[in-house]
């Protein structure tokens, strides 16, 4: 016997608009959250036809769990430098860094420790951050390191500069880092 689900077969323009307003999201913010364009949300909200597709169960989830939007919202930047640590396309950890005062703030967006930049360590210090950067680069003692630095157009070994050029990508995994200043 096939499984039966509680999600409706369709939704309406009024229902989409109601849930979006309840979540206090603009059309642009709602579009970004559900992974569609703003014109798609505009079309959904202005149409009189039934709306079908993946938005229907997603609206049901949002109706029952409105706080889920907060769980998926990236926190505001705390320090001048931000590193976003990804596994494939999944944002795992946000690392805000103040190099001048040697401060680090970390927010994890995954529960699985394997995907977190600092594993169990929820409050890494600056030294932990430096070790993390080095772990995402070729080792300082690597054979032909000067040649590799020259290929990257980096004058000296600096893990942050190396990550800026390589996104901290290693051959043996699917993690990478995006740096925002």
N, CA, C and O of each residue as an XYZ file, in Angstrom:
724
protein
N       0.838     -1.182      0.000
C       0.000      0.000      0.000
C       0.886      1.251      0.000
O       1.782      1.358      0.838
N       0.659      2.197     -0.918
C       1.492      3.400     -0.979
C       1.255      4.298      0.233
O       0.176      4.306      0.824
N       2.297      5.053      0.584
C       2.172      5.987      1.700
C       1.268      7.141      1.308
O       1.195      7.533      0.143
N       0.591      7.668      2.294
C      -0.269      8.824      2.095
C       0.308      9.982      2.907
O       0.770      9.790      4.032
N       0.278     11.174      2.334
C       0.859     12.337      3.005
C      -0.207     13.379      3.293
O      -1.240     13.426      2.625
N       0.051     14.219      4.299
C      -0.934     15.222      4.708
C      -0.830     16.515      3.897
O      -1.657     17.410      4.071
N       0.144     16.632      3.034
C       0.281     17.862      2.259
C      -0.843     17.972      1.232
O      -1.244     16.982      0.620
N      -1.342     19.198      1.057
C      -2.399     19.390      0.056
C      -1.849     19.225     -1.361
O      -0.636     19.220     -1.571
N      -2.744     19.092     -2.315
C      -2.343     18.937     -3.714
C      -1.952     20.262     -4.365
O      -1.244     20.279     -5.372
N      -2.412     21.368     -3.788
C      -2.135     22.683     -4.368
C      -2.217     23.737     -3.278
O      -2.643     23.465     -2.155
N      -1.800     24.943     -3.631
C      -1.968     26.097     -2.755
C      -2.515     27.237     -3.599
O      -2.684     27.098     -4.810
N      -2.787     28.359     -2.958
C      -3.367     29.499     -3.669
C      -2.499     30.740     -3.494
O      -1.604     30.777     -2.650
N      -2.781     31.748     -4.306
C      -2.064     33.020     -4.212
C      -2.223     33.625     -2.822
O      -1.253     34.104     -2.235
N      -3.445     33.604     -2.297
C      -3.700     34.174     -0.966
C      -2.917     33.434      0.114
O      -2.392     34.057      1.037
N      -2.837     32.121      0.003
C      -2.123     31.334      1.003
C      -0.623     31.620      0.960
O       0.015     31.737      2.006
N      -0.061     31.732     -0.234
C       1.368     32.049     -0.366
C       1.645     33.423      0.235
O       2.585     33.592      1.012
N       0.828     34.394     -0.126
C       1.002     35.759      0.382
C       0.841     35.787      1.906
O       1.606     36.455      2.602
N      -0.151     35.065      2.417
C      -0.394     35.021      3.868
C       0.828     34.460      4.598
O       1.283     35.052      5.577
N       1.358     33.345      4.143
C       2.506     32.722      4.820
C       3.739     33.617      4.695
O       4.486     33.781      5.659
N       3.953     34.189      3.523
C       5.107     35.083      3.349
C       5.010     36.276      4.293
O       6.001     36.643      4.925
N       3.837     36.882      4.399
C       3.651     38.017      5.303
C       3.787     37.593      6.763
O       4.369     38.317      7.571
N       3.252     36.427      7.100
C       3.368     35.908      8.471
C       4.841     35.729      8.854
O       5.224     35.973      9.998
N       5.659     35.303      7.890
C       7.088     35.116      8.133
C       7.863     36.436      8.086
O       9.063     36.470      8.360
N       7.160     37.529      7.733
C       7.752     38.860      7.628
C       8.886     38.903      6.603
O       9.953     39.465      6.849
N       8.622     38.294      5.452
C       9.595     38.278      4.366
C       9.065     39.079      3.185
O       7.876     39.035      2.870
N       9.963     39.808      2.541
C       9.584     40.477      1.294
C       9.488     39.396      0.213
O       9.897     38.253      0.419
N       8.945     39.778     -0.930
C       8.889     38.814     -2.036
C      10.300     38.371     -2.422
O      10.528     37.194     -2.702
N      11.234     39.299     -2.436
C      12.617     38.973     -2.791
C      13.231     38.002     -1.773
O      13.886     37.033     -2.156
N      13.019     38.263     -0.483
C      13.553     37.385      0.572
C      12.905     36.001      0.506
O      13.583     34.982      0.641
N      11.601     35.976      0.300
C      10.891     34.705      0.206
C      11.389     33.908     -0.993
O      11.598     32.698     -0.902
N      11.580     34.599     -2.126
C      12.088     33.934     -3.327
C      13.451     33.313     -3.053
O      13.700     32.169     -3.434
N      14.334     34.059     -2.397
C      15.671     33.532     -2.080
C      15.567     32.330     -1.150
O      16.300     31.354     -1.310
N      14.659     32.396     -0.178
C      14.513     31.298      0.779
C      14.017     30.012      0.110
O      14.519     28.927      0.405
N      13.037     30.129     -0.786
C      12.466     28.919     -1.399
C      13.168     28.523     -2.695
O      12.835     27.502     -3.296
N      14.146     29.336     -3.132
C      14.945     28.956     -4.287
C      14.301     29.203     -5.641
O      14.479     28.424     -6.577
N      13.550     30.298     -5.734
C      12.944     30.682     -7.012
C      13.252     32.157     -7.258
O      13.863     32.814     -6.416
N      12.834     32.670     -8.402
C      13.048     34.085     -8.700
C      11.922     34.930     -8.095
O      10.840     34.424     -7.800
N      12.198     36.221     -7.919
C      11.168     37.135     -7.427
C       9.970     37.174     -8.380
O       8.833     37.188     -7.908
N      10.181     37.194     -9.727
C       9.012     37.161    -10.624
C       8.136     35.912    -10.431
O       6.923     35.968    -10.633
N       8.747     34.791    -10.041
C       7.937     33.589     -9.779
C       7.020     33.821     -8.590
O       5.843     33.466     -8.636
N       7.552     34.418     -7.519
C       6.716     34.715     -6.344
C       5.633     35.707     -6.723
O       4.484     35.555     -6.310
N       5.981     36.722     -7.503
C       4.982     37.702     -7.953
C       3.875     37.010     -8.745
O       2.695     37.309     -8.561
N       4.256     36.090     -9.621
C       3.271     35.359    -10.435
C       2.380     34.500     -9.541
O       1.162     34.476     -9.715
N       2.987     33.793     -8.583
C       2.204     32.966     -7.660
C       1.183     33.815     -6.912
O       0.023     33.426     -6.774
N       1.624     34.982     -6.429
C       0.759     35.800     -5.575
C      -0.288     36.587     -6.353
O      -1.275     37.031     -5.767
N      -0.100     36.768     -7.637
C      -1.075     37.544     -8.402
C      -1.995     36.666     -9.239
O      -2.983     37.151     -9.790
N      -1.684     35.396     -9.336
C      -2.491     34.495    -10.154
C      -3.750     34.039     -9.445
O      -3.880     34.153     -8.227
N      -4.674     33.519    -10.240
C      -5.893     32.983     -9.632
C      -5.983     31.471     -9.806
O      -6.945     30.837     -9.371
N      -4.958     30.903    -10.452
C      -4.932     29.448    -10.628
C      -4.301     28.797     -9.394
O      -3.598     29.446     -8.619
N      -4.567     27.526     -9.236
C      -3.937     26.770     -8.160
C      -2.448     26.627     -8.456
O      -2.044     26.386     -9.594
N      -1.649     26.780     -7.419
C      -0.197     26.628     -7.553
C       0.155     25.221     -7.081
O      -0.264     24.791     -6.006
N       0.929     24.511     -7.899
C       1.338     23.144     -7.555
C       2.864     23.059     -7.588
O       3.550     24.015     -7.950
N       3.363     21.921     -7.212
C       4.796     21.684     -7.258
C       5.424     21.680     -5.872
O       4.717     21.629     -4.866
N       6.756     21.735     -5.820
C       7.479     21.622     -4.541
C       7.148     22.713     -3.526
O       7.372     22.530     -2.330
N       6.615     23.849     -3.990
C       6.260     24.909     -3.052
C       5.132     24.479     -2.115
O       5.037     24.985     -0.997
N       4.289     23.566     -2.546
C       3.127     23.167     -1.737
C       3.569     22.488     -0.426
O       3.155     22.940      0.641
N       4.381     21.435     -0.459
C       4.810     20.856      0.827
C       5.707     21.807      1.618
O       5.692     21.792      2.849
N       6.491     22.639      0.915
C       7.337     23.590      1.633
C       6.481     24.592      2.410
O       6.806     24.923      3.550
N       5.406     25.073      1.816
C       4.499     25.985      2.533
C       3.891     25.301      3.751
O       3.727     25.922      4.801
N       3.560     24.030      3.610
C       2.991     23.280      4.740
C       4.017     23.183      5.872
O       3.667     23.331      7.043
N       5.263     22.937      5.528
C       6.333     22.885      6.541
C       6.489     24.246      7.211
O       6.614     24.331      8.433
N       6.482     25.317      6.406
C       6.622     26.668      6.960
C       5.434     27.043      7.833
O       5.601     27.717      8.850
N       4.257     26.622      7.454
C       3.058     26.907      8.251
C       3.167     26.240      9.627
O       2.819     26.843     10.643
N       3.644     25.013      9.654
C       3.736     24.254     10.905
C       4.983     24.600     11.723
O       4.991     24.443     12.944
N       6.047     25.077     11.042
C       7.323     25.371     11.717
C       7.882     26.709     11.236
O       8.913     26.729     10.564
N       7.236     27.816     11.560
C       7.693     29.108     11.029
C       9.100     29.506     11.493
O       9.773     30.280     10.811
N       9.544     28.999     12.619
C      10.878     29.357     13.125
C      12.003     28.742     12.286
O      13.170     29.096     12.452
N      11.652     27.836     11.401
C      12.669     27.212     10.553
C      13.371     28.254      9.680
O      14.526     28.066      9.300
N      12.683     29.344      9.363
C      13.298     30.405      8.566
C      14.499     30.982      9.326
O      15.545     31.241      8.730
N      14.348     31.180     10.632
C      15.457     31.694     11.445
C      16.637     30.731     11.433
O      17.789     31.162     11.394
N      16.359     29.439     11.467
C      17.427     28.434     11.462
C      18.213     28.448     10.157
O      19.373     28.038     10.129
N      17.599     28.913      9.086
C      18.235     28.945      7.778
C      18.738     30.338      7.396
O      19.178     30.550      6.266
N      18.675     31.275      8.319
C      19.128     32.631      8.054
C      20.563     32.784      8.545
O      20.859     32.500      9.706
N      21.451     33.228      7.667
C      22.845     33.449      8.042
C      22.916     34.677      8.940
O      22.321     35.713      8.641
N      23.646     34.553     10.038
C      23.754     35.646     11.005
C      24.471     36.848     10.387
O      25.195     36.717      9.400
N      24.255     38.015     10.987
C      24.939     39.233     10.539
C      26.424     39.118     10.827
O      26.843     38.471     11.787
N      27.199     39.751      9.987
C      28.655     39.723     10.111
C      29.083     40.434     11.394
O      28.669     41.563     11.655
N      29.914     39.763     12.192
C      30.338     40.291     13.485
C      31.689     40.995     13.393
O      31.916     42.002     14.064
N      32.586     40.463     12.560
C      33.938     41.001     12.420
C      34.225     41.292     10.952
O      33.458     40.883     10.081
N      35.335     42.004     10.662
C      35.601     42.448      9.281
C      35.752     41.343      8.235
O      35.415     41.551      7.069
N      36.248     40.185      8.629
C      36.472     39.112      7.661
C      35.503     37.975      7.947
O      35.291     37.601      9.101
N      34.917     37.429      6.890
C      34.004     36.294      7.026
C      34.466     35.176      6.110
O      34.728     35.387      4.926
N      34.560     33.978      6.683
C      34.850     32.778      5.903
C      33.618     31.884      5.979
O      33.105     31.609      7.063
N      33.155     31.440      4.832
C      32.040     30.499      4.779
C      32.610     29.149      4.372
O      33.202     29.007      3.303
N      32.422     28.165      5.236
C      32.971     26.823      5.043
C      31.861     25.924      4.522
O      30.857     25.706      5.199
N      32.051     25.403      3.311
C      31.039     24.612      2.622
C      31.471     23.163      2.458
O      32.659     22.869      2.320
N      30.502     22.269      2.476
C      30.668     20.916      1.962
C      29.810     20.864      0.707
O      28.586     20.963      0.779
N      30.452     20.710     -0.438
C      29.784     20.830     -1.739
C      29.058     22.177     -1.763
O      29.722     23.210     -1.690
N      27.733     22.212     -1.862
C      27.027     23.493     -1.868
C      26.345     23.797     -0.533
O      25.615     24.781     -0.423
N      26.578     22.960      0.481
C      25.933     23.131      1.789
C      26.800     23.993      2.707
O      27.934     23.629      3.018
N      26.268     25.128      3.135
C      26.973     25.979      4.081
C      26.992     25.275      5.433
O      25.944     24.958      5.996
N      28.187     25.036      5.943
C      28.334     24.297      7.201
C      28.661     25.219      8.375
O      28.045     25.121      9.436
N      29.629     26.109      8.182
C      30.098     26.967      9.271
C      30.406     28.351      8.724
O      30.947     28.493      7.627
N      30.056     29.368      9.502
C      30.438     30.740      9.213
C      31.447     31.148     10.283
O      31.208     30.991     11.480
N      32.582     31.677      9.821
C      33.652     32.084     10.724
C      33.901     33.571     10.508
O      34.345     33.976      9.434
N      33.616     34.387     11.524
C      33.907     35.811     11.456
C      35.202     36.057     12.226
O      35.391     35.537     13.326
N      36.103     36.864     11.626
C      37.435     37.039     12.186
C      37.804     38.514     12.272
O      37.582     39.288     11.340
N      38.371     38.878     13.408
C      38.969     40.194     13.606
C      40.458     39.944     13.816
O      40.886     39.608     14.920
N      41.249     40.111     12.749
C      42.685     39.845     12.831
C      43.401     40.804     13.777
O      44.330     40.399     14.476
N      42.986     42.057     13.810
C      43.659     43.054     14.641
C      43.570     42.674     16.116
O      44.569     42.716     16.834
N      42.383     42.306     16.559
C      42.184     41.948     17.973
C      42.245     40.446     18.224
O      42.027     39.979     19.343
N      42.546     39.696     17.161
C      42.700     38.238     17.247
C      41.457     37.577     17.877
O      41.555     36.797     18.825
N      40.287     37.922     17.314
C      39.028     37.359     17.799
C      38.355     36.562     16.693
O      38.472     36.879     15.510
N      37.647     35.515     17.111
C      36.959     34.628     16.182
C      35.562     34.353     16.722
O      35.373     34.130     17.918
N      34.596     34.373     15.826
C      33.224     34.003     16.184
C      32.745     32.975     15.160
O      32.892     33.168     13.953
N      32.174     31.889     15.655
C      31.780     30.783     14.783
C      30.298     30.479     14.949
O      29.778     30.454     16.065
N      29.624     30.247     13.821
C      28.247     29.759     13.835
C      28.188     28.528     12.951
O      28.551     28.575     11.776
N      27.727     27.425     13.526
C      27.573     26.182     12.770
C      26.137     26.059     12.290
O      25.194     26.365     13.019
N      25.986     25.607     11.053
C      24.662     25.415     10.478
C      24.360     23.942     10.235
O      23.387     23.602      9.562
N      25.189     23.084     10.780
C      24.991     21.635     10.684
C      25.237     21.030     12.059
O      26.005     21.571     12.855
N      24.588     19.916     12.330
C      24.785     19.218     13.596
C      25.899     18.179     13.512
O      26.569     17.901     14.506
N      26.095     17.607     12.330
C      27.094     16.561     12.141
C      28.494     17.158     12.288
O      28.884     18.033     11.515
N      29.247     16.684     13.282
C      30.573     17.231     13.578
C      31.545     17.116     12.413
O      32.456     17.934     12.283
N      31.363     16.119     11.574
C      32.255     15.913     10.430
C      32.222     17.106      9.483
O      33.218     17.399      8.822
N      31.100     17.788      9.410
C      30.945     18.899      8.486
C      31.257     20.263      9.103
O      31.249     21.272      8.399
N      31.528     20.304     10.387
C      31.823     21.565     11.054
C      33.303     21.912     10.917
O      34.161     21.034     11.010
N      33.596     23.175     10.699
C      34.983     23.612     10.517
C      35.858     23.259     11.719
O      37.025     22.906     11.549
N      35.319     23.349     12.906
C      36.107     23.095     14.109
C      35.620     21.876     14.883
O      35.944     21.718     16.060
N      34.847     21.017     14.232
C      34.368     19.800     14.891
C      33.571     20.112     16.140
O      32.609     20.877     16.082
N      33.954     19.534     17.272
C      33.260     19.737     18.556
C      33.461     21.125     19.149
O      32.648     21.600     19.941
N      34.543     21.760     18.759
C      34.914     23.041     19.354
C      33.948     24.133     18.899
O      34.019     24.599     17.762
N      33.055     24.533     19.786
C      32.040     25.552     19.475
C      32.577     26.975     19.639
O      32.017     27.922     19.088
N      33.672     27.119     20.403
C      34.228     28.447     20.669
C      35.735     28.444     20.430
O      36.522     28.564     21.369
N      36.127     28.307     19.169
C      37.566     28.287     18.877
C      38.207     29.650     19.162
O      37.569     30.695     19.031
N      39.467     29.611     19.549
C      40.207     30.859     19.721
C      40.992     31.146     18.440
O      40.888     30.402     17.466
N      41.765     32.210     18.444
C      42.485     32.620     17.247
C      43.511     31.575     16.821
O      43.724     31.363     15.628
N      44.141     30.927     17.783
C      45.112     29.875     17.467
C      44.412     28.705     16.759
O      44.942     28.161     15.791
N      43.229     28.323     17.239
C      42.448     27.271     16.573
C      42.126     27.675     15.134
O      42.185     26.853     14.219
N      41.789     28.940     14.949
C      41.484     29.466     13.616
C      42.705     29.345     12.707
O      42.590     28.900     11.565
N      43.866     29.739     13.209
C      45.097     29.640     12.413
C      45.392     28.184     12.042
O      45.803     27.898     10.917
N      45.181     27.276     12.983
C      45.397     25.853     12.707
C      44.405     25.352     11.660
O      44.759     24.544     10.802
N      43.174     25.829     11.733
C      42.162     25.462     10.737
C      42.608     25.917      9.346
O      42.544     25.148      8.386
N      43.058     27.163      9.242
C      43.522     27.671      7.946
C      44.640     26.786      7.393
O      44.616     26.399      6.225
N      45.607     26.475      8.232
C      46.719     25.630      7.775
C      46.243     24.250      7.338
O      46.806     23.652      6.421
N      45.199     23.746      8.002
C      44.695     22.415      7.639
C      44.053     22.404      6.254
O      43.885     21.339      5.661
N      43.693     23.582      5.732
C      43.058     23.691      4.418
C      44.053     24.113      3.336
O      43.650     24.507      2.241
N      45.335     24.033      3.637
C      46.402     24.396      2.685
C      47.394     23.253      2.554
O      47.357     22.282      3.309
N      48.285     23.392      1.575
C      49.406     22.462      1.528
C      50.325     22.803      2.698
O      50.411     23.964      3.098
N      51.016     21.798      3.252
C      51.840     22.042      4.441
C      53.015     22.986      4.169
O      53.556     23.039      3.065
N      53.383     23.715      5.198
C      54.501     24.649      5.122
C      55.795     23.938      4.744
O      56.670     24.521      4.103
N      55.909     22.689      5.141
C      57.135     21.917      4.894
C      57.093     21.139      3.574
O      57.983     20.331      3.309
N      56.099     21.367      2.767
C      55.935     20.605      1.525
C      57.109     20.807      0.570
O      57.633     21.910      0.414
N      57.498     19.714     -0.057
C      58.545     19.752     -1.062
C      58.091     20.673     -2.214
O      56.936     20.618     -2.637
N      58.975     21.486     -2.696
C      58.707     22.419     -3.802
C      57.647     23.468     -3.444
O      56.889     23.923     -4.301
N      57.613     23.839     -2.157
C      56.643     24.816     -1.695
C      56.823     26.160     -2.401
O      55.838     26.800     -2.769
N      58.074     26.595     -2.593
C      58.324     27.886     -3.234
C      57.768     27.910     -4.662
O      57.250     28.930     -5.116
N      57.879     26.798     -5.349
C      57.330     26.698     -6.698
C      55.807     26.823     -6.673
O      55.219     27.498     -7.518
N      55.176     26.170     -5.704
C      53.715     26.255     -5.574
C      53.278     27.685     -5.260
O      52.295     28.175     -5.815
N      54.012     28.351     -4.369
C      53.682     29.737     -4.041
C      53.828     30.636     -5.277
O      53.016     31.535     -5.501
N      54.851     30.386     -6.058
C      55.057     31.170     -7.277
C      53.895     30.964     -8.254
O      53.430     31.913     -8.884
N      53.431     29.711     -8.372
C      52.292     29.426     -9.259
C      51.027     30.156     -8.802
O      50.196     30.558     -9.617
N      50.901     30.318     -7.491
C      49.739     31.020     -6.937
C      49.941     32.533     -6.893
O      49.029     33.281     -6.542
N      51.144     32.972     -7.253
C      51.497     34.388     -7.209
C      51.390     34.942     -5.784
O      50.845     36.021     -5.555
N      51.928     34.167     -4.834
C      51.949     34.555     -3.425
C      53.418     34.654     -3.014
O      54.178     33.710     -3.231
N      53.835     35.792     -2.417
C      55.252     36.001     -2.130
C      55.829     35.150     -0.990
O      57.032     34.893     -0.956
N      54.980     34.720     -0.069
C      55.458     33.937      1.067
C      54.322     33.049      1.560
O      53.166     33.236      1.180
N      54.660     32.082      2.407
C      53.661     31.140      2.893
C      52.734     31.844      3.876
O      53.157     32.251      4.958
N      51.483     31.983      3.498
C      50.451     32.579      4.337
C      49.164     31.813      4.058
O      48.587     31.947      2.978
N      48.706     31.011      5.021
C      47.507     30.192      4.781
C      46.291     30.982      4.311
O      45.533     30.501      3.468
N      46.093     32.187      4.844
C      44.938     32.980      4.427
C      45.046     33.337      2.937
O      44.073     33.204      2.196
N      46.214     33.783      2.507
C      46.408     34.125      1.095
C      46.253     32.900      0.199
O      45.704     32.985     -0.900
N      46.740     31.772      0.679
C      46.615     30.532     -0.094
C      45.134     30.156     -0.247
O      44.696     29.761     -1.327
N      44.384     30.282      0.829
C      42.955     29.958      0.778
C      42.210     30.936     -0.123
O      41.278     30.549     -0.829
N      42.616     32.197     -0.100
C      41.999     33.166     -1.018
C      42.154     32.725     -2.468
O      41.241     32.904     -3.275
N      43.294     32.156     -2.799
C      43.565     31.726     -4.179
C      42.959     30.358     -4.498
O      42.514     30.126     -5.622
N      42.938     29.454     -3.519
C      42.538     28.066     -3.785
C      41.167     27.703     -3.226
O      40.669     26.605     -3.472
N      40.553     28.617     -2.476
C      39.308     28.363     -1.730
C      39.481     27.220     -0.732
O      38.501     26.599     -0.321
N      40.712     26.943     -0.347
C      40.960     25.895      0.638
C      40.553     24.522      0.146
O      40.276     23.628      0.946
N      40.515     24.350     -1.157
C      40.113     23.058     -1.733
C      41.277     22.076     -1.654
O      42.412     22.403     -2.002
N      40.975     20.886     -1.196
C      41.951     19.808     -1.137
C      41.483     18.697     -2.059
O      40.282     18.502     -2.246
N      42.419     17.976     -2.629
C      42.069     16.920     -3.581
C      41.204     15.831     -2.971
O      40.372     15.240     -3.660
N      41.392     15.562     -1.696
C      40.740     14.393     -1.108
C      39.366     14.667     -0.485
O      38.781     13.764      0.114
N      38.839     15.888     -0.611
C      37.509     16.121     -0.038
C      36.707     17.119     -0.868
O      37.202     17.653     -1.861
N      35.488     17.361     -0.463
C      34.577     18.257     -1.190
C      34.269     19.524     -0.406
O      33.218     20.134     -0.599
N      35.179     19.922      0.477
C      34.998     21.137      1.255
C      35.670     22.300      0.526
O      36.628     22.109     -0.223
N      35.153     23.500      0.757
C      35.818     24.711      0.273
C      35.406     25.891      1.121
O      34.454     25.819      1.899
N      36.139     26.981      0.958
C      35.944     28.178      1.769
C      35.759     29.383      0.853
O      36.510     29.568     -0.105
N      34.759     30.195      1.154
C      34.543     31.449      0.456
C      34.849     32.559      1.448
O      34.299     32.586      2.549
N      35.732     33.477      1.054
C      36.122     34.576      1.934
C      35.398     35.839      1.504
O      35.350     36.174      0.321
N      34.830     36.540      2.492
C      34.177     37.837      2.264
C      34.858     38.853      3.159
O      35.099     38.599      4.339
N      35.163     40.000      2.589
C      35.771     41.076      3.391
C      34.794     42.213      3.566
O      35.117     43.211      4.210
